[in-house]
Amino acid sequence: MSTAPAKADFLLTTGQSLWTLARRWWWLLAAFALVYGQILVDLVREWWTNDDYSHGFLVPIAVAYLLYEKRHELAEIPPATSWFGFIAILLSQVVLLVGYLGAEFFLQRTSMVLFIGGVVLFMKGWRYLGAVFFGLVLILLAIPLPAIIFNAVALPLQLLASSWAESFLRICQIPVYRDGNVLQLSTQLLNVTEACSGIRSLMSLVTLAMMLAYFLPMRWWARLAFIATSVPIALAANAFRVGGTGLMARWFGQEAAEGFFHSFSGWVVFVVAFVILLSELMLLQRLAGKRSNSE
C-alpha cells in the first residue's frame, strides 16, 4: 500500500496549520522580526564564522524536531494565561536595552530567549512552557559566551590540554618540557593556543550529548551519566589531538604539524569522540535494559 497520498495530506495539513498560525499571530511575528531580526542575523553569521559555535546550525533543526515530536502533547494542553509571562517579556526588553547600551551581544541574544519563553508562558501557560523548555535550553547553548567568561574557561582548558598532552608525549618516549601552555620538544616549540583549548569540541559534544539524551529513551540516571561523561571524552580527545600534533612536529617538522594535519586532525578527533559517545550510549541503554528486566 502506497503511503505517498498520506504523506502529501500530512504535508498539506501541516502547511495549512502553519499558515493559519502565521495569519493569526502575524503581529507577534512582525514585532519579533522588528526587535530581534538583526540580532538573529548576526547570531547566524557568528555561527558561520566562529568555529566554536558552528554547532548552532543544528539547534533550529533539533528545536523543530522537538516541536514535531511533541505536537500531539502540545495540542492536548489546555490554553492558559500566566501574567508571569508578561513580566518575563518586560524583563527581556530591559535586558535587551542594557545589552544595547553596553554593546553586549550576549545580553541582547539571551533577551531573545527570555522573550520567546515569556510569550509562550503568557499565551499558553506553565505546562506548555515546560513541554518546550528544552528547546529554549538548546537555543541558549548556541549563544556565544561573553569574552570575559569565554577567556576564563579557555585558559584552564589550555593548561589542562597542555598537561595531558605532555603526559601522552612522555608515554610515547618523546622528551618534552612544559611551561604553562607551551610544550618544548627537543627542537620544536608548541604553543597550545586558545583555539587548541578544546572548548570548541567541548561545546559541540556536550550539545550533541544533551540532544541524544533528551530524544532517545533512557533512564534518568543514564541521561545524567551520558551528558556528564561527554565532558571528559571531549577533553581527552582534544589532549590526544595536541599530543598527536607534538608527535607530528617531532617526526616531520613543525610545518607539517601546523599545516593540513592541524586542521584535519580536529575533525578526525571529534568524529572519534562522537563514536566513543555513541558506544557509551549503546552500553548505557543495554545496562538500563538489563536493570529493568531484573526489576
Buried (B, 14 or more C-beta within 10 A) or exposed (E): EEEEEEEEEEEEEEEEEEEEEEEEBEEEEEEBEEBBEEBBEEBBEBBEEEEBBBBBEBBBEBBEEBEEEBEEEBEEBEEBEBEBBBEBBEBBBEBBEEBBEEEBBBBBBBBBBBBBBBBBBBBBBBEBBEBBBBBBEBBEBBBBBBEEEBEEBBBEBBBBBBBBBBBBBEEEEBEBEBEEBEBBBEEBEBEBEBBBBBBBBBBBBBBBBBBBBBEEEBBEEBBEBBBEBBEEBBBBBBBBBBBBBBBBBBEEEBEBBBEEBBEEBBEEBBEBBBEBBEEBBEEBBEBBEEEEEEE
